Structures are given as structure tokens and as C-alpha cells.
Amino acid sequence: MGLLLIKLNRCILTHNRVDFERLHFQYIEEDKQHFGIIVVPQKNAYEIAQRVGILVNTLMADEIHNQLLYA
């Protein structure tokens, strides 16, 4: 996972489910922290915005921390 994103305290939004699932589990296994990963399917921009909007309006930042979420 990008070191820069960790330093900036940013959650990652990605279509790349396979690689980011692997990275998430690697971080958990190594007892490392990250600020969350949101995996979204490759849909049109409007549908992605709707899915992500629902997720981030439902959860607080501390509930996304170290989580692998699917929108």
C-alpha cells in the first residue's frame, strides 16, 4: 500500500479487489495500520459515487480505519 497514503491518513478507493485484499491481509498479519480500503466495482461514475456516498455517510473515520470494505 502506498506509504504516502499512510502518512497522509487517507482511505484508499479502488477497483483492484484482488491486490488490495492481499495487501489488507498482509497488513493485518504484520500488525500494521492503514486508514481503510474501499473496493468498488467498475461501474459508471454516478453509481460509484452513490455507493461510496452511502458508505462514508454511514461510517465514522474510526470505523473505516484498518477495514476492507466493499461498496
N, C-alpha and C positions, 0 to 999 in steps of 0.2 A: 504494500500500500504506500502511496506517496508520502514520504517523510514530511514534505511541505504541508500536506493536508493535515497531518497530525499536529504539526507546530501551530497551524492556524485554527485549530479546533473546529474543523469543518466535517460535516457529514458528506459521504460520497453518494451520488446518484448515478446509477449505471444500468446499462442493458446487459452487461457482461456477467451473467449469473455464475457461470462455471468458475472463472478465475477468482471472482470476489468471494464466492462461498469458500473456496480453498484458502484464500488469504484470511478470511474471518476465522476459520477454524485453526489456522496456523497461529494467528494472534492469540486466540484463546488458549491453545496448547502451550504457548510460550509465555503466558501470563502477561501479555502486552495489552495496552489500552488503545482503543480507537473511538472515534466520535460517531460511529454508526454508518451502516451501509444500507441504502435503499435500492433494491433491484426492481426495475420496471420493464415490462415487455416492450418490444419495439412496436409502438402504436403511433397514431398521429399526435402531434404536439398538444392538441386540446385535451385528448384523453389522458395523456401523461400528466399534464398539469392538474387535471381533475383528481386523478389517483393520488398524486403526491400531495395535493392540497388537503385532501381528506385525512391523509396520514399525519401530516405535520400540524394540522389543526386539532387532531385528537390527542397527540402525544406531546409531552414536555421534552425539552432537550435532554434531561437526565434519563428519560425513558428510552431515548434513541441511542444513547451512549453505549458502546460495546454490543450493539444489537445488529443482527442481519434481518432486515425487514423486506417484505415483498408488497409492492403497491399494485 
